[in-house]
Amino acid sequence: MRSPLRPFALMLLAVVIAVPFVAAQPAPAPTADDVKALRTKYQTEREQAVTAKFPADTLAKADDIVKRADDAAKTENFKAAARHLRDARWQL
């Protein structure tokens, strides 16, 4: 004898399994404006690091990473530019 709740339970199980796949949308690619905003945040944090007297080699490493971000932004590779700017901010 079949339970009347069985179809309902199967439907509920299907929904619970399917929802995470539908909800997991990839993040949108960064735009030029996103890169400019990250660059502004980096400049602000760098100024704070200079006033806090961070070591010069740490600042130089961050500046090198920002140069890579600028090169990537010039070639309109905004995803790489955003990644480099995040790395530079992390370096500080």
ROKE-693613 format. One record per residue (C-alpha): z, y, x. Coordinates in steps of 0.25 Angstrom, whole numbers, plus 5000, padded with zeros to 4 digits. Example, Ala and Ser with C-alpha at 12.3 -4.5 7.8 and 13.67 -1.06 7.14 Angstrom:
BEGIN
PT    c3    c2    c1
PT  5031  4982  5049
PT  5029  4996  5055
This chain:
BEGIN
PT    c3    c2    c1
PT  5000  5000  5000
PT  4996  5014  5006
PT  5005  5025  5006
PT  5000  5038  4999
PT  5005  5046  5010
PT  4996  5039  5021
PT  4984  5048  5019
PT  4993  5061  5019
PT  4999  5056  5032
PT  4986  5053  5039
PT  4981  5067  5035
PT  4993  5073  5040
PT  4992  5066  5053
PT  4977  5070  5055
PT  4981  5085  5052
PT  4992  5084  5063
PT  4983  5078  5073
PT  4971  5088  5070
PT  4979  5101  5070
PT  4982  5102  5085
PT  4967  5100  5088
PT  4962  5110  5078
PT  4973  5120  5082
PT  4970  5119  5097
PT  4960  5129  5099
PT  4956  5133  5114
PT  4961  5147  5118
PT  4950  5158  5118
PT  4943  5161  5131
PT  4949  5174  5137
PT  4941  5187  5136
PT  4939  5199  5145
PT  4950  5206  5137
PT  4959  5194  5139
PT  4956  5195  5154
PT  4959  5210  5154
PT  4972  5208  5147
PT  4976  5198  5157
PT  4972  5207  5169
PT  4980  5218  5163
PT  4992  5209  5162
PT  4990  5205  5176
PT  4990  5219  5181
PT  5003  5222  5174
PT  5010  5210  5179
PT  5004  5213  5193
PT  5010  5227  5193
PT  5023  5222  5189
PT  5023  5212  5200
PT  5020  5223  5210
PT  5032  5231  5205
PT  5040  5218  5206
PT  5036  5217  5220
PT  5029  5203  5219
PT  5024  5197  5232
PT  5011  5202  5237
PT  5005  5188  5238
PT  5008  5185  5224
PT  5001  5198  5219
PT  4989  5195  5229
PT  4987  5181  5223
PT  4988  5186  5209
PT  4977  5197  5213
PT  4968  5186  5218
PT  4969  5179  5205
PT  4966  5192  5198
PT  4953  5194  5206
PT  4949  5180  5202
PT  4951  5184  5187
PT  4943  5197  5189
PT  4932  5189  5195
PT  4932  5179  5183
PT  4932  5190  5173
PT  4920  5197  5180
PT  4912  5184  5178
PT  4918  5184  5163
PT  4926  5171  5166
PT  4938  5176  5157
PT  4945  5163  5156
PT  4946  5162  5172
PT  4949  5177  5173
PT  4961  5175  5162
PT  4966  5163  5170
PT  4966  5170  5183
PT  4973  5182  5177
PT  4984  5173  5171
PT  4985  5166  5185
PT  4987  5180  5192
PT  4997  5184  5182
PT  5004  5171  5184
PT  5004  5174  5199
PT  5012  5186  5197
